[in-house]
Amino acid sequence: MGNSDKLAILLVLIGALSRLLHLPPNIAAVTGVTIFAGFAIKNRWIALLVPILSMMLADFVLGWYNEVLYTYAGMAAGVFLARGFLHPLTPVRLIGVTFASSVAFFLLSNLGVFMSGYYGFTFDGFVNCYVMALPFWQNSLIADFTSTALVFGLYLLAIRAVPSTRVVD
C-alpha cells in the first residue's frame, strides 16, 4: 500500500467519523470523503470499503436504521463517479462529481425512506418523500461541497509537503 493510499484512508476515516460530532442534520463529510476515496485509493474494492466501513463504525455508535443499505448504495455511487470522472483532477470535474454524487446520494437514500413505507407506497407518497427531503438536501449540499473542498485541499497541501503522497493521474 502506497503513501497516497495511506493518506486517503486516514482522511476518509476522519471525515466519515465526522458524523459523530454534534452537527446540524445532514452536515457531515460523508460525500467529500467518499469522492476522495474513489479518487485516491488505487484498489477499487478498498476505495469502496473504506468509506462504507467508516460509516458502519459511526452507525454502530449512533444506531442502525432500516434504510442503511440505501445510504451505503449512495456512498458507492460517489466512489464510482469519482473513479470514472476525476482523472485527471480539475476544478470543473471536481465540482461536477461533487454535485452528481450529492444527487445520487439524495436519490438513493430517500428511495430507502420511501421503501420503508413511511409515505405509503403510492406515486403521491413517492413524490412527497422527495419533496419533504429537499430541505435536508440543502444542508447536504453545503456539507458535500465544503467537505469535498476541505478533503481535497488537505490532499493538495499533503502532496506539497510530501510529494510521494500524490495520486498519479
C-alpha positions in Angstrom: 0.0 0.0 0.0 1.5 3.3 -1.1 1.6 6.6 0.7 -1.3 8.0 -1.3 -3.5 5.1 -0.2 -2.5 5.6 3.5 -3.2 9.3 3.3 -6.5 8.7 1.6 -7.6 6.1 4.2 -6.7 8.4 7.0 -8.6 11.3 5.5 -11.6 9.1 4.8 -11.7 7.8 8.3 -11.5 11.2 9.8 -14.2 12.6 7.5 -16.6 9.7 7.9 -16.3 9.8 11.7 -17.3 13.5 11.5 -20.8 12.0 11.8 -20.1 11.5 15.5 -19.8 15.3 16.0 -22.9 17.2 17.2 -23.5 19.0 13.9 -26.9 20.1 12.3 -28.8 17.4 10.5 -27.2 16.2 7.2 -24.0 18.1 7.9 -21.1 15.6 7.7 -18.1 15.0 5.5 -19.5 11.7 4.0 -19.7 12.7 0.4 -16.4 14.5 0.4 -14.5 11.6 1.8 -16.4 9.1 -0.4 -15.4 11.1 -3.5 -11.8 11.3 -2.2 -11.7 7.6 -1.6 -12.8 6.9 -5.2 -10.2 9.3 -6.5 -7.2 8.5 -4.3 -7.3 4.8 -3.3 -5.9 2.7 -6.2 -7.7 -0.5 -5.4 -11.4 -0.1 -6.3 -12.6 -2.5 -3.6 -10.6 -0.8 -0.9 -11.9 2.6 -2.2 -15.4 1.3 -1.8 -15.0 -0.5 1.5 -13.0 2.2 3.5 -15.8 4.9 3.5 -18.6 2.3 3.9 -16.8 0.6 6.8 -16.1 4.0 8.4 -19.8 4.8 8.0 -20.6 1.4 9.6 -18.5 2.3 12.6 -20.3 5.5 13.0 -23.7 3.8 12.6 -22.6 1.3 15.2 -22.1 4.1 17.6 -25.2 6.2 16.5 -27.5 3.3 15.9 -28.6 1.3 13.0 -31.6 2.1 10.8 -33.7 0.2 8.2 -32.5 2.2 5.3 -28.8 1.8 5.9 -28.2 -0.2 2.6 -29.6 2.6 0.6 -27.3 5.0 2.3 -24.3 2.8 1.5 -25.5 2.5 -2.1 -25.5 6.3 -2.3 -21.9 6.3 -1.0 -20.9 3.7 -3.5 -22.3 5.9 -6.3 -19.9 8.6 -5.1 -16.9 6.3 -5.2 -17.8 5.1 -8.7 -18.4 8.6 -10.0 -15.1 9.8 -8.7 -13.3 6.8 -10.2 -14.9 7.4 -13.5 -14.6 11.1 -13.9 -11.9 12.7 -11.7 -8.9 11.6 -13.6 -7.3 14.0 -14.4 -8.3 16.1 -11.5 -9.6 19.5 -12.5 -11.8 22.0 -10.6 -14.7 21.6 -13.1 -14.6 17.8 -12.8 -14.5 18.0 -9.0 -17.5 20.3 -8.9 -19.4 18.2 -11.3 -18.6 14.9 -9.5 -19.5 16.5 -6.1 -22.9 17.7 -7.4 -23.6 14.3 -9.2 -22.6 12.4 -6.0 -24.9 14.6 -3.9 -27.8 14.0 -6.3 -27.1 10.2 -6.4 -26.9 10.1 -2.6 -30.1 12.1 -2.2 -32.0 9.9 -4.7 -30.8 6.6 -3.3 -31.0 7.4 0.4 -34.5 8.8 0.0 -35.5 5.8 -2.0 -34.8 3.9 1.2 -37.1 6.2 3.1 -39.8 5.7 0.6 -39.3 1.9 0.6 -39.7 2.0 4.4 -43.4 2.8 3.8 -43.5 6.0 5.8 -45.1 7.9 3.0 -47.1 5.0 1.7 -46.5 3.0 -1.5 -48.2 5.3 -3.9 -47.0 7.7 -6.5 -48.1 10.6 -4.3 -46.2 9.1 -1.4 -43.1 8.7 -3.6 -43.2 12.4 -4.7 -44.0 13.6 -1.2 -41.0 11.6 0.2 -38.6 13.5 -2.1 -40.3 16.9 -1.7 -40.1 16.6 2.1 -36.4 15.7 1.8 -35.5 18.8 -0.1 -34.8 21.0 2.9 -32.4 18.3 4.3 -30.7 18.2 0.9 -29.9 21.9 1.2 -27.7 21.0 4.3 -26.3 18.1 2.5 -25.2 20.2 -0.5 -23.5 22.6 1.8 -21.7 19.8 3.6 -20.9 17.9 0.4 -19.2 20.9 -1.3 -17.5 22.0 1.9 -16.2 18.6 2.8 -15.0 17.9 -0.7 -13.1 21.2 -0.8 -11.6 20.5 2.6 -10.5 17.0 1.9 -9.1 17.8 -1.5 -7.5 20.9 -0.1 -5.8 18.9 2.6 -4.7 16.4 -0.1 -3.1 19.2 -2.1 -1.3 20.5 1.0 -0.1 17.0 1.7 1.3 16.4 -1.7 3.2 19.7 -1.5 4.7 18.7 1.8 5.3 15.0 0.9 5.3 14.6 -2.9 5.2 10.8 -2.6 1.5 11.1 -1.4 0.5 12.3 -4.9 -2.1 10.2 -6.7 -0.9 9.6 -10.3 -3.4 10.9 -12.8 
